[in-house]
Amino acid sequence: MEKRILIIIYTHGDEKIGKEVVKGLKKKKLGRFFDCLIANPEAARKNLRFIKADLNRSYPGKVYSKVYERRLAYNNLEIAKKYQFVIDIHEATSGISDFIIIPRKIGKIFFPIDLVDLDTVLFWPNPKGALGQFLYNSIELEFGTKMKNRKKAVLKAERIVAGFIKKIYSGAAKGKKSKKKFYYVYGKIVFEDFTGNCKKLKDFKKTVMRSESFYPLLVGQYIKNGIICYKMKRF
């Protein structure tokens, strides 16, 4: 049987949920329907987000680059091009929400997202360098694990991916139309521009700051990088 689906794990080496999901899918005898790519094996081995550069900012890559992740990006993209559908699994340890990410500007979607049992979809074009900006038949699945029972969070992620696989191979070309909520990530709030109370910011809860209305995203996830949160708007 031709494997039409590629599941990518460990784009960031410290995000383990992809490995756990794939293990569960294989226990369910679904391994014959997909291939799995460990995107950054060295970072995964060392439990680091990346080695030299963020792989999710390194596509399309360069075959002879001196930077490890840029070489990986080139090779990963060449592999991913062989599949009909590509799912890149991510984990937000400081996030509580689960959602689909399309790392491009708002526009036509080249992936059957109606077959993915998640109601929230984010178009996120910046920063540049995600795989999905060069491979339009791919999406990212982000699973928030903060304050969640790990086993339950993994089982939910596994159920969502398993459901997609089963629908694809059962011939459900379009699937049942779902009422998905669409957001556009257009900016971020950094420490230099922030004077409020960070605890008042909640993911996906509409906020007004300095007369600007927006929905926060990944509040506190990238504090080490000086980012309070990202900003989104509905459409």
N, CA, C and O of each residue as an XYZ file, in Angstrom:
940
protein
N       0.835     -1.198      0.000
C       0.000      0.000      0.000
C       0.877      1.258      0.000
O       1.831      1.371      0.770
N       0.535      2.178     -0.867
C       1.282      3.434     -0.934
C       0.999      4.289      0.300
O      -0.157      4.506      0.664
N       2.056      4.765      0.931
C       1.898      5.640      2.087
C       1.792      7.076      1.595
O       2.732      7.618      1.013
N       0.638      7.683      1.837
C       0.355      9.020      1.321
C       0.622     10.114      2.344
O       0.643     11.297      2.007
N       0.825      9.714      3.588
C       0.935     10.679      4.681
C       2.321     10.609      5.319
O       2.840      9.525      5.587
N       2.906     11.772      5.557
C       4.163     11.866      6.303
C       3.884     12.612      7.600
O       3.330     13.711      7.587
N       4.269     12.009      8.715
C       4.163     12.668     10.011
C       5.564     13.082     10.448
O       6.466     12.251     10.556
N       5.729     14.369     10.695
C       7.031     14.902     11.111
C       7.005     15.134     12.617
O       6.076     15.743     13.149
N       8.031     14.644     13.290
C       8.157     14.845     14.735
C       9.524     15.452     15.041
O      10.441     15.401     14.221
N       9.640     16.015     16.210
C      10.898     16.600     16.672
C      11.439     17.689     15.748
O      12.651     17.790     15.563
N      10.559     18.504     15.167
C      11.051     19.722     14.524
C      11.819     20.535     15.561
O      12.839     21.157     15.263
N      11.304     20.512     16.778
C      12.035     21.030     17.932
C      12.352     19.849     18.834
O      11.456     19.102     19.229
N      13.624     19.683     19.158
C      14.082     18.475     19.836
C      13.587     18.284     21.243
O      13.729     17.194     21.798
N      13.004     19.317     21.847
C      12.491     19.198     23.208
C      10.974     19.024     23.240
O      10.362     19.103     24.305
N      10.366     18.787     22.078
C       8.921     18.572     22.002
C       8.664     17.095     21.713
O       8.800     16.642     20.577
N       8.295     16.357     22.747
C       8.245     14.895     22.675
C       6.890     14.333     22.250
O       6.776     13.136     21.986
N       5.874     15.170     22.182
C       4.537     14.640     21.967
C       4.396     13.914     20.626
O       3.620     12.965     20.519
N       5.134     14.347     19.610
C       5.064     13.694     18.307
C       5.490     12.232     18.385
O       4.839     11.356     17.815
N       6.574     11.978     19.086
C       7.057     10.605     19.255
C       6.020      9.759     19.976
O       5.793      8.605     19.611
N       5.387     10.330     21.001
C       4.379      9.597     21.770
C       3.154      9.290     20.917
O       2.571      8.210     21.021
N       2.770     10.237     20.081
C       1.624     10.036     19.195
C       1.914      8.927     18.184
O       1.090      8.034     17.986
N       3.066      8.984     17.556
C       3.431      7.974     16.554
C       3.478      6.584     17.179
O       3.036      5.609     16.572
N       4.009      6.498     18.378
C       4.051      5.211     19.083
C       2.637      4.662     19.279
O       2.392      3.472     19.077
N       1.713      5.537     19.674
C       0.333      5.120     19.864
C      -0.340      4.711     18.560
O      -1.109      3.750     18.530
N      -0.054      5.437     17.482
C      -0.633      5.107     16.180
C      -0.165      3.732     15.704
O      -0.947      2.970     15.134
N       1.082      3.423     15.933
C       1.610      2.117     15.523
C       1.006      0.993     16.344
O       0.791     -0.105     15.831
N       0.730      1.258     17.623
C       0.061      0.253     18.458
C      -1.344     -0.026     17.938
O      -1.875     -1.125     18.102
N      -1.940      0.991     17.306
C      -3.274      0.833     16.729
C      -3.224      0.239     15.322
O      -4.237      0.195     14.624
N      -2.059     -0.210     14.918
C      -1.862     -0.842     13.603
C      -2.084      0.129     12.449
O      -2.496     -0.271     11.360
N      -1.805      1.417     12.697
C      -1.960      2.417     11.633
C      -0.637      2.758     10.964
O      -0.600      3.588     10.055
N       0.441      2.134     11.398
C       1.759      2.435     10.854
C       1.887      2.147      9.374
O       2.744      2.723      8.705
N       1.055      1.271      8.854
C       1.132      0.932      7.423
C       0.620      2.052      6.534
O       0.776      2.007      5.314
N      -0.004      3.077      7.162
C      -0.588      4.166      6.379
C       0.282      5.418      6.320
O      -0.016      6.327      5.546
N       1.331      5.489      7.103
C       2.126      6.713      7.129
C       3.601      6.404      7.363
O       3.964      5.340      7.864
N       4.427      7.354      6.989
C       5.850      7.332      7.337
C       6.104      8.412      8.370
O       5.358      9.387      8.457
N       7.150      8.239      9.147
C       7.501      9.201     10.178
C       8.904      9.727      9.934
O       9.824      8.956      9.659
N       9.067     11.033     10.034
C      10.368     11.673      9.859
C      10.761     12.389     11.142
O      10.046     13.278     11.606
N      11.897     12.003     11.718
C      12.460     12.744     12.842
C      13.205     13.928     12.250
O      14.279     13.773     11.670
N      12.625     15.111     12.403
C      13.116     16.278     11.676
C      14.492     16.743     12.134
O      15.318     17.133     11.309
N      14.749     16.707     13.445
C      16.023     17.175     13.983
C      16.554     16.128     14.966
O      16.424     16.299     16.179
N      17.150     15.050     14.455
C      17.558     13.931     15.322
C      18.593     14.298     16.375
O      18.548     13.768     17.485
N      19.523     15.190     16.057
C      20.551     15.555     17.026
C      19.947     16.353     18.180
O      20.288     16.123     19.340
N      19.057     17.285     17.865
C      18.395     18.053     18.910
C      17.509     17.152     19.762
O      17.420     17.337     20.976
N      16.849     16.170     19.129
C      16.015     15.230     19.871
C      16.861     14.400     20.837
O      16.474     14.175     21.983
N      18.010     13.955     20.360
C      18.889     13.142     21.194
C      19.373     13.919     22.413
O      19.520     13.357     23.498
N      19.620     15.222     22.226
C      20.139     16.058     23.307
C      19.037     16.792     24.073
O      19.321     17.549     25.001
N      17.783     16.566     23.682
C      16.638     17.223     24.318
C      16.774     18.751     24.285
O      16.512     19.437     25.273
N      17.190     19.260     23.122
C      17.342     20.692     22.917
C      16.364     21.145     21.838
O      15.997     20.367     20.957
N      15.948     22.400     21.913
C      15.043     22.936     20.885
C      15.708     22.868     19.517
O      15.065     22.484     18.540
N      16.963     23.228     19.433
C      17.733     23.118     18.191
C      19.216     23.116     18.537
O      19.592     23.327     19.690
N      20.055     22.878     17.534
C      21.508     22.831     17.735
C      22.161     24.164     17.386
O      22.810     24.780     18.231
N      21.991     24.606     16.154
C      22.583     25.868     15.695
C      21.539     26.924     15.349
O      21.770     28.117     15.546
N      20.409     26.493     14.842
C      19.361     27.431     14.418
C      18.013     26.744     14.501
O      17.929     25.522     14.378
N      16.960     27.514     14.709
C      15.610     26.965     14.784
C      15.249     26.334     13.434
O      15.174     27.026     12.418
N      15.030     25.036     13.435
C      14.699     24.342     12.193
C      13.423     24.882     11.568
O      13.294     24.922     10.345
N      12.480     25.298     12.406
C      11.221     25.824     11.903
C      11.344     27.241     11.353
O      10.350     27.867     10.985
N      12.579     27.735     11.303
C      12.878     29.030     10.687
C      13.950     28.875      9.617
O      14.525     29.865      9.165
N      14.223     27.637      9.208
C      15.380     27.358      8.343
C      15.039     26.872      6.943
O      15.937     26.688      6.122
N      13.759     26.660      6.654
C      13.372     26.192      5.309
C      13.408     27.350      4.317
O      13.130     28.487      4.699
N      13.742     27.092      3.057
C      13.873     25.790      2.395
C      15.223     25.103      2.609
O      15.445     24.001      2.107
N      16.115     25.744      3.345
C      17.396     25.119      3.633
C      18.407     25.261      2.515
O      18.142     25.871      1.479
N      19.563     24.687      2.751
C      20.639     24.745      1.780
C      21.480     23.490      1.913
O      21.928     23.149      3.008
N      21.694     22.808      0.809
C      22.312     21.482      0.848
C      23.721     21.494      1.420
O      24.102     20.550      2.112
N      24.506     22.533      1.155
C      25.891     22.566      1.622
C      26.122     23.618      2.716
O      27.248     24.076      2.910
N      25.082     23.988      3.408
C      25.222     24.998      4.452
C      26.118     24.511      5.590
O      26.187     23.314      5.868
N      26.793     25.440      6.238
C      27.601     25.111      7.414
C      26.715     24.948      8.650
O      27.144     24.402      9.666
N      25.477     25.430      8.548
C      24.542     25.357      9.667
C      23.769     24.045      9.596
O      23.111     23.756      8.597
N      23.854     23.269     10.645
C      23.246     21.933     10.709
C      21.766     21.955     10.322
O      21.332     21.163      9.487
N      20.994     22.855     10.925
C      19.552     22.881     10.658
C      19.217     23.282      9.230
O      18.199     22.848      8.692
N      20.036     24.085      8.622
C      19.755     24.457      7.223
C      19.970     23.260      6.299
O      19.248     23.096      5.316
N      20.950     22.433      6.608
C      21.145     21.200      5.827
C      19.972     20.246      6.049
O      19.461     19.640      5.107
N      19.559     20.126      7.300
C      18.401     19.290      7.613
C      17.163     19.777      6.868
O      16.419     18.978      6.300
N      16.948     21.081      6.874
C      15.770     21.654      6.227
C      15.713     21.271      4.750
O      14.657     20.902      4.235
N      16.848     21.362      4.083
C      16.888     21.000      2.665
C      16.504     19.532      2.478
O      15.674     19.205      1.630
N      17.110     18.656      3.270
C      16.842     17.216      3.150
C      15.400     16.883      3.524
O      14.745     16.082      2.857
N      14.913     17.505      4.597
C      13.539     17.233      5.031
C      12.519     17.646      3.980
O      11.543     16.938      3.737
N      12.752     18.789      3.365
C      11.836     19.272      2.343
C      11.805     18.334      1.144
O      10.737     18.065      0.595
N      12.955     17.841      0.739
C      13.023     16.905     -0.388
C      12.256     15.625     -0.079
O      11.593     15.072     -0.956
N      12.343     15.153      1.157
C      11.597     13.956      1.565
C      10.103     14.247      1.585
O       9.309     13.465      1.061
N       9.717     15.365      2.184
C       8.303     15.692      2.359
C       7.584     15.893      1.025
O       6.380     15.653      0.933
N       8.295     16.324      0.008
C       7.699     16.555     -1.306
C       7.116     15.280     -1.921
O       6.314     15.356     -2.852
N       7.504     14.132     -1.422
C       7.079     12.854     -1.996
C       5.701     12.414     -1.510
O       5.159     11.424     -2.002
N       5.131     13.136     -0.553
C       3.886     12.696      0.078
C       2.716     13.606     -0.292
O       2.888     14.781     -0.618
N       1.527     13.021     -0.229
C       0.330     13.792     -0.552
C      -0.035     14.756      0.567
O      -0.474     15.877      0.312
N       0.152     14.310      1.820
C      -0.171     15.146      2.971
C       0.940     15.051      4.013
O       1.493     13.978      4.252
N       1.253     16.181      4.623
C       2.326     16.234      5.626
C       1.782     16.902      6.885
O       1.193     17.981      6.831
N       1.994     16.233      8.025
C       1.578     16.771      9.321
C       2.808     16.922     10.196
O       3.499     15.944     10.480
N       3.080     18.138     10.619
C       4.222     18.462     11.478
C       3.681     18.672     12.895
O       2.969     19.645     13.143
N       4.011     17.772     13.824
C       3.443     17.811     15.172
C       4.329     18.601     16.129
O       5.531     18.354     16.231
N       3.713     19.559     16.830
C       4.427     20.411     17.780
C       3.767     20.356     19.151
O       2.610     19.961     19.291
N       4.535     20.763     20.159
C       4.039     20.808     21.528
C       4.349     22.171     22.151
O       5.476     22.659     22.073
N       3.327     22.781     22.774
C       3.521     24.042     23.486
C       3.426     23.751     24.979
O       2.326     23.618     25.516
N       4.559     23.654     25.646
C       4.567     23.304     27.072
C       3.988     24.411     27.946
O       3.564     24.154     29.073
N       3.967     25.640     27.434
C       3.376     26.757     28.177
C       2.025     27.159     27.603
O       1.471     28.192     27.981
N       1.495     26.356     26.700
C       0.196     26.651     26.101
C      -0.844     25.645     26.551
O      -0.508     24.523     26.932
N      -2.104     26.042     26.510
C      -3.179     25.147     26.916
C      -4.107     24.792     25.753
O      -4.951     23.906     25.887
N      -3.962     25.467     24.624
C      -4.875     25.267     23.497
C      -4.253     24.366     22.436
O      -3.032     24.278     22.303
N      -5.127     23.700     21.686
C      -4.715     22.858     20.558
C      -5.256     23.493     19.281
O      -6.409     23.922     19.240
N      -4.431     23.553     18.243
C      -4.898     24.208     17.026
C      -4.059     23.794     15.817
O      -2.985     23.204     15.936
N      -4.604     24.134     14.654
C      -3.924     23.919     13.370
C      -3.207     25.204     12.999
O      -3.768     26.293     13.123
N      -1.962     25.077     12.540
C      -1.218     26.235     12.045
C      -0.966     26.067     10.558
O      -0.467     25.034     10.112
N      -1.316     27.093      9.800
C      -0.963     27.179      8.390
C       0.011     28.348      8.281
O      -0.412     29.503      8.337
N       1.308     28.071      8.128
C       2.324     29.146      8.209
C       2.453     29.981      6.944
O       3.540     30.152      6.391
N       1.315     30.493      6.505
C       1.292     31.332      5.306
C       0.257     32.427      5.490
O      -0.473     32.441      6.481
N       0.194     33.345      4.536
C      -0.828     34.374      4.554
C      -2.183     33.750      4.276
O      -2.282     32.642      3.749
N      -3.224     34.486      4.644
C      -4.588     34.012      4.409
C      -4.789     33.757      2.924
O      -4.471     34.601      2.086
N      -5.314     32.599      2.615
C      -5.520     32.260      1.218
C      -6.018     30.837      1.077
O      -6.524     30.255      2.036
N      -5.880     30.281     -0.097
C      -6.351     28.933     -0.375
C      -5.582     27.913      0.456
O      -4.365     28.011      0.615
N      -6.313     26.932      0.986
C      -5.711     25.888      1.800
C      -5.573     24.621      0.965
O      -6.556     24.137      0.403
N      -4.370     24.085      0.881
C      -4.104     22.901      0.071
C      -3.982     21.652      0.955
O      -3.163     20.769      0.703
N      -4.804     21.607      1.973
C      -4.812     20.479      2.900
C      -6.251     20.314      3.392
O      -6.903     21.308      3.711
N      -6.757     19.085      3.461
C      -8.161     18.881      3.867
C      -8.347     19.057      5.376
O      -8.504     18.078      6.105
N      -8.328     20.295      5.832
C      -8.394     20.543      7.279
C      -9.740     20.138      7.877
O      -9.845     19.979      9.093
N     -10.772     19.970      7.046
C     -12.054     19.513      7.569
C     -11.957     18.083      8.101
O     -12.819     17.641      8.860
N     -10.924     17.374      7.710
C     -10.722     16.010      8.202
C      -9.930     15.983      9.497
O      -9.700     14.915     10.064
N      -9.516     17.144      9.965
C      -8.765     17.252     11.222
C      -9.720     17.756     12.296
O     -10.303     18.831     12.157
N      -9.879     16.987     13.356
C     -10.857     17.293     14.390
C     -10.341     18.338     15.385
O     -10.265     18.088     16.588
N      -9.993     19.497     14.862
C      -9.629     20.655     15.673
C     -10.375     21.860     15.097
O     -10.418     22.039     13.880
N     -10.953     22.672     15.954
C     -11.813     23.759     15.488
C     -11.090     25.074     15.241
O     -11.655     25.981     14.631
N      -9.851     25.193     15.703
C      -9.139     26.470     15.613
C      -8.023     26.387     14.584
O      -7.191     25.480     14.621
N      -8.017     27.347     13.663
C      -7.018     27.380     12.593
C      -6.325     28.739     12.605
O      -6.976     29.784     12.614
N      -5.000     28.706     12.604
C      -4.203     29.934     12.600
C      -3.427     30.068     11.299
O      -2.687     29.162     10.918
N      -3.593     31.201     10.616
C      -2.692     31.564      9.521
C      -1.570     32.386     10.151
O      -1.823     33.394     10.811
N      -0.322     31.946      9.941
C       0.812     32.556     10.648
C       2.001     32.691      9.683
O       2.853     31.804      9.625
N       2.060     33.786      8.935
C       3.079     33.921      7.886
C       4.458     34.353      8.352
O       5.440     34.142      7.640
N       4.552     34.952      9.529
C       5.848     35.445     10.020
C       6.091     34.935     11.428
O       5.144     34.849     12.209
N       7.316     34.596     11.783
C       8.534     34.736     10.991
C       8.638     33.684      9.882
O       7.930     32.677      9.890
N       9.515     33.937      8.956
C       9.693     33.073      7.799
C      10.484     31.817      8.150
O      11.164     31.745      9.173
N      10.368     30.840      7.269
C      11.235     29.669      7.379
C      10.594     28.383      7.833
O      11.298     27.401      8.067
N       9.252     28.351      7.969
C       8.568     27.107      8.323
C       8.395     26.237      7.077
O       8.324     26.754      5.962
N       8.328     24.950      7.263
C       8.170     24.017      6.154
C       6.937     24.339      5.324
O       6.980     24.303      4.094
N       5.835     24.654      6.004
C       4.578     24.891      5.313
C       4.553     26.113      4.424
O       3.620     26.284      3.640
N       5.562     26.972      4.527
C       5.641     28.116      3.631
C       6.147     27.711      2.254
O       6.055     28.482      1.298
N       6.677     26.505      2.158
C       7.228     26.011      0.886
C       6.550     24.732      0.430
O       6.762     24.277     -0.694
N       5.733     24.152      1.303
C       5.028     22.922      0.977
C       3.563     23.133      1.344
O       3.183     23.032      2.510
N       2.745     23.427      0.334
C       1.376     23.869      0.594
C       0.429     22.747      1.009
O      -0.699     23.018      1.419
N       0.864     21.506      0.913
C       0.024     20.385      1.339
C       0.391     19.928      2.753
O       0.144     18.780      3.124
N       0.978     20.826      3.532
C       1.373     20.488      4.902
C       0.734     21.454      5.894
O       0.417     22.598      5.569
N       0.555     20.952      7.119
C       0.074     21.778      8.223
C       0.897     21.451      9.467
O       1.587     20.433      9.527
N       0.808     22.335     10.451
C       1.373     22.051     11.763
C       0.218     21.830     12.733
O      -0.786     22.541     12.685
N       0.361     20.859     13.597
C      -0.591     20.647     14.675
C       0.100     20.999     15.983
O       1.104     20.383     16.343
N      -0.426     21.973     16.687
C       0.154     22.432     17.949
C      -0.728     21.947     19.096
O      -1.927     22.222     19.134
N      -0.113     21.222     20.029
C      -0.847     20.707     21.176
C      -0.289     21.331     22.451
O       0.886     21.161     22.774
N      -1.145     22.057     23.172
C      -0.741     22.666     24.430
C      -0.801     21.650     25.557
O      -1.780     20.913     25.676
N       0.233     21.603     26.384
C       0.277     20.596     27.451
C       0.394     21.199     28.847
O       0.547     20.469     29.827
N       0.323     22.520     28.944
C       0.451     23.162     30.254
C      -0.730     22.791     31.158
O      -1.890     22.876     30.756
N      -0.407     22.379     32.381
C      -1.411     22.045     33.399
C      -2.374     20.944     32.933
O      -3.516     20.893     33.389
N      -1.928     20.076     32.044
C      -2.766     18.988     31.560
C      -2.171     17.647     31.986
O      -0.961     17.510     32.167
N      -3.046     16.678     32.137
C      -2.596     15.312     32.342
C      -1.910     14.852     31.060
O      -2.524     14.818     29.994
N      -0.650     14.503     31.173
C       0.149     14.180     29.987
C      -0.480     13.048     29.172
O      -0.583     13.135     27.948
N      -0.886     12.015     29.846
C      -1.448     10.858     29.146
C      -2.690     11.246     28.364
O      -2.865     10.820     27.222
N      -3.557     12.056     28.973
C      -4.785     12.475     28.301
C      -4.484     13.391     27.114
O      -5.136     13.300     26.074
N      -3.489     14.278     27.272
C      -3.120     15.189     26.189
C      -2.585     14.414     24.989
O      -2.906     14.726     23.843
N      -1.772     13.407     25.264
C      -1.210     12.587     24.185
C      -2.305     11.771     23.501
O      -2.331     11.658     22.276
N      -3.201     11.210     24.296
C      -4.285     10.415     23.725
C      -5.190     11.263     22.833
O      -5.669     10.792     21.801
N      -5.423     12.520     23.234
C      -6.236     13.404     22.385
C      -5.525     13.669     21.064
O      -6.140     13.581     20.002
N      -4.234     13.994     21.121
C      -3.457     14.239     19.906
C      -3.448     13.000     19.019
O      -3.597     13.092     17.800
N      -3.276     11.858     19.638
C      -3.269     10.593     18.899
C      -4.612     10.359     18.213
O      -4.659      9.935     17.058
N      -5.704     10.636     18.929
C      -7.038     10.455     18.353
C      -7.256     11.352     17.144
O      -7.848     10.930     16.150
N      -6.779     12.583     17.228
C      -6.961     13.532     16.133
C      -6.204     13.095     14.883
O      -6.744     13.134     13.777
N      -4.956     12.680     15.063
C      -4.152     12.237     13.920
C      -4.687     10.922     13.370
O      -4.751     10.737     12.155
N      -5.069     10.015     14.249
C      -5.623      8.731     13.808
C      -6.906      8.944     13.012
O      -7.141      8.276     12.005
N      -7.733      9.881     13.472
C      -8.973     10.170     12.761
C      -8.724     10.668     11.352
O      -9.425     10.288     10.414
N      -7.719     11.521     11.208
C      -7.373     12.023      9.872
C      -6.918     10.883      8.970
O      -7.359     10.775      7.826
N      -6.036     10.036      9.485
C      -5.523      8.913      8.691
C      -6.664      8.016      8.228
O      -6.724      7.644      7.056
N      -7.555      7.673      9.125
C      -8.660      6.772      8.792
C      -9.576      7.390      7.747
O     -10.049      6.692      6.849
N      -9.831      8.688      7.852
C     -10.703      9.358      6.887
C     -10.062      9.400      5.500
O     -10.744      9.212      4.492
N      -8.762      9.643      5.452
C      -8.065      9.675      4.159
C      -8.145      8.318      3.469
O      -8.423      8.244      2.272
N      -7.903      7.255      4.212
C      -7.857      5.932      3.603
C      -9.225      5.280      3.463
O      -9.351      4.219      2.852
N     -10.252      5.913      4.029
C     -11.606      5.402      3.828
C     -12.273      6.085      2.649
O     -13.395      5.747      2.272
N     -11.563      7.062      2.064
C     -12.081      7.742      0.883
C     -12.909      8.967      1.183
O     -13.632      9.453      0.313
N     -12.818      9.483      2.409
C     -13.554     10.709      2.755
C     -12.797     11.903      2.196
O     -11.971     12.508      2.880
N     -13.089     12.234      0.944
C     -12.309     13.242      0.232
C     -12.391     14.621      0.873
O     -11.390     15.333      0.954
N     -13.560     14.990      1.319
C     -13.726     16.329      1.890
C     -14.101     16.301      3.366
O     -13.734     17.198      4.125
N     -14.817     15.291      3.757
C     -15.213     15.218      5.153
C     -16.392     16.125      5.440
O     -16.844     16.875      4.575
N     -16.879     16.047      6.657
C     -18.012     16.856      7.063
C     -17.562     18.274      7.377
O     -16.590     18.474      8.105
N     -18.255     19.242      6.840
C     -17.895     20.635      7.081
C     -17.995     20.957      8.569
O     -19.016     20.694      9.205
N     -16.948     21.517      9.105
C     -16.925     21.857     10.522
C     -16.915     23.374     10.685
O     -16.516     24.104      9.777
N     -17.350     23.831     11.833
C     -17.394     25.263     12.115
C     -16.073     25.681     12.746
O     -15.977     25.839     13.963
N     -15.082     25.855     11.929
C     -13.762     26.206     12.425
C     -13.649     27.720     12.632
O     -14.271     28.511     11.924
N     -12.848     28.089     13.610
C     -12.563     29.491     13.880
C     -11.206     29.825     13.272
O     -10.220     29.135     13.530
N     -11.156     30.874     12.473
C      -9.932     31.242     11.779
C      -9.343     32.517     12.393
O     -10.051     33.488     12.658
N      -8.035     32.480     12.608
C      -7.301     33.622     13.150
C      -6.106     33.929     12.249
O      -5.592     33.069     11.535
N      -5.692     35.187     12.317
C      -4.492     35.616     11.591
C      -3.500     36.196     12.599
O      -3.814     37.161     13.296
N      -2.308     35.612     12.677
C      -1.269     36.090     13.586
C      -0.502     37.197     12.878
O       0.138     36.961     11.853
N      -0.570     38.409     13.431
C      -0.018     39.550     12.699
C       1.087     40.299     13.441
O       1.673     41.224     12.878
N       1.383     39.938     14.657
C       2.417     40.666     15.391
C       2.691     40.032     16.737
O       2.232     38.925     17.018
N       3.440     40.737     17.568
C       3.780     40.226     18.894
C       3.992     41.395     19.853
O       4.197     42.535     19.436
N       3.938     41.086     21.129
C       4.214     42.073     22.174
C       5.516     41.663     22.854
O       5.644     40.541     23.344
N       6.462     42.566     22.878
C       7.749     42.290     23.516
C       7.863     43.097     24.810
O       7.095     44.030     25.044
N       8.827     42.724     25.639
C       8.979     43.362     26.944
C       9.099     44.880     26.841
O       8.542     45.607     27.664
N       9.823     45.356     25.835
C      10.071     46.792     25.705
C       8.792     47.589     25.519
O       8.734     48.770     25.861
N       7.750     46.934     24.969
C       6.503     47.631     24.678
C       5.397     47.316     25.679
O       4.258     47.742     25.493
N       5.718     46.578     26.734
C       4.666     46.086     27.626
C       4.776     46.711     29.006
O       5.834     46.683     29.634
N       3.667     47.276     29.467
C       3.656     47.900     30.795
C       2.526     47.357     31.668
O       2.361     47.800     32.805
N       1.751     46.408     31.157
C       0.605     45.886     31.893
C       0.937     44.673     32.737
O       2.096     44.410     33.057
N      -0.102     43.945     33.090
C       0.016     42.739     33.894
C      -0.100     41.530     32.983
O      -1.153     41.272     32.401
N       0.988     40.798     32.869
C       1.026     39.643     31.970
C      -0.018     38.596     32.349
O      -0.527     37.883     31.484
N      -0.339     38.503     33.639
C      -1.284     37.492     34.107
C      -2.704     37.733     33.597
O      -3.537     36.826     33.609
N      -2.970     38.944     33.154
C      -4.302     39.256     32.642
C      -4.476     38.800     31.191
O      -5.597     38.759     30.684
N      -3.387     38.464     30.533
C      -3.457     38.013     29.148
C      -3.740     36.511     29.112
O      -3.063     35.730     29.780
N      -4.732     36.118     28.340
C      -5.104     34.718     28.194
C      -5.190     34.368     26.710
O      -5.737     35.130     25.912
N      -4.652     33.222     26.357
C      -4.726     32.786     24.963
C      -6.168     32.781     24.467
O      -7.063     32.246     25.121
N      -6.376     33.386     23.299
C      -7.654     33.405     22.588
C      -8.751     34.201     23.310
O      -9.918     34.130     22.924
N      -8.391     34.946     24.339
C      -9.356     35.813     25.013
C      -9.136     37.249     24.551
O      -8.064     37.819     24.757
N     -10.155     37.827     23.927
C     -10.029     39.158     23.335
C      -9.560     40.186     24.358
O     -10.071     40.258     25.475
N      -8.569     40.982     23.944
C      -7.930     41.953     24.832
C      -7.822     43.304     24.132
O      -7.654     43.371     22.914
N      -7.918     44.365     24.903
C      -7.700     45.712     24.368
C      -6.520     46.327     25.098
O      -6.491     46.374     26.328
N      -5.550     46.795     24.332
C      -4.357     47.399     24.907
C      -3.958     48.608     24.061
O      -3.717     48.489     22.860
N      -3.895     49.755     24.702
C      -3.552     50.993     23.981
C      -4.449     51.183     22.760
O      -3.980     51.515     21.671
N      -5.740     50.968     22.964
C      -6.776     51.121     21.929
C      -6.688     50.067     20.826
O      -7.413     50.150     19.835
N      -5.818     49.092     20.985
C      -5.712     48.020     19.993
C      -6.402     46.766     20.525
O      -6.108     46.299     21.625
N      -7.317     46.235     19.732
C      -8.046     45.026     20.104
C      -7.407     43.822     19.406
O      -7.189     43.844     18.195
N      -7.112     42.786     20.166
C      -6.476     41.597     19.586
C      -6.718     40.383     20.470
O      -7.201     40.500     21.596
N      -6.378     39.228     19.944
C      -6.446     37.979     20.693
C      -5.017     37.524     20.992
O      -4.238     37.337     20.057
N      -4.646     37.338     22.259
C      -3.293     36.868     22.586
C      -3.095     35.399     22.194
O      -4.043     34.616     22.133
N      -1.850     35.062     21.937
C      -1.479     33.687     21.591
C      -0.159     33.334     22.245
O       0.774     34.137     22.249
N      -0.079     32.134     22.799
C       1.144     31.613     23.419
C       1.695     32.585     24.461
O       2.875     32.935     24.449
N       0.819     33.006     25.352
C       1.231     33.916     26.425
C       2.264     33.226     27.319
O       2.003     32.169     27.893
N       3.433     33.843     27.421
C       4.482     33.316     28.283
C       5.318     32.196     27.701
O       6.291     31.774     28.325
N       4.965     31.695     26.510
C       5.698     30.574     25.922
C       7.129     30.964     25.566
O       8.042     30.144     25.663
N       7.326     32.221     25.153
C       8.656     32.634     24.701
C       9.201     33.798     25.533
O       9.822     34.721     25.006
N       8.957     33.733     26.825
C       9.457     34.758     27.738
C      10.981     34.884     27.632
O      11.521     35.989     27.678
N      11.664     33.757     27.492
C      13.131     33.772     27.412
C      13.625     34.541     26.189
O      14.760     35.015     26.163
N      12.776     34.659     25.188
C      13.129     35.393     23.977
C      12.623     36.833     24.004
O      12.689     37.545     23.002
N      12.117     37.252     25.165
C      11.634     38.624     25.298
C      10.263     38.872     24.721
O       9.869     40.023     24.530
N       9.514     37.795     24.436
C       8.187     37.927     23.834
C       7.121     37.623     24.880
O       7.114     36.544     25.471
N       6.221     38.577     25.106
C       5.121     38.384     26.039
C       4.076     37.444     25.427
O       3.646     36.475     26.053
N       3.687     37.751     24.206
C       2.722     36.929     23.495
C       2.673     37.380     22.028
O       3.247     38.406     21.663
N       1.995     36.615     21.222
C       1.721     37.003     19.851
C       0.310     37.593     19.779
O      -0.512     37.364     20.666
N       0.042     38.345     18.727
C      -1.245     39.006     18.550
C      -1.975     38.425     17.338
O      -1.369     38.179     16.294
N      -3.283     38.211     17.490
C      -4.099     37.663     16.419
C      -5.378     38.478     16.236
O      -5.820     39.196     17.132
N      -5.950     38.340     15.052
C      -7.284     38.877     14.812
C      -8.126     37.798     14.133
O      -7.601     36.949     13.413
N      -9.444     37.840     14.372
C     -10.370     36.892     13.780
C     -10.748     37.338     12.371
O     -10.688     38.522     12.042
N     -11.132     36.380     11.559
C     -11.692     36.714     10.233
C     -12.651     35.633      9.812
O     -13.235     35.712      8.731
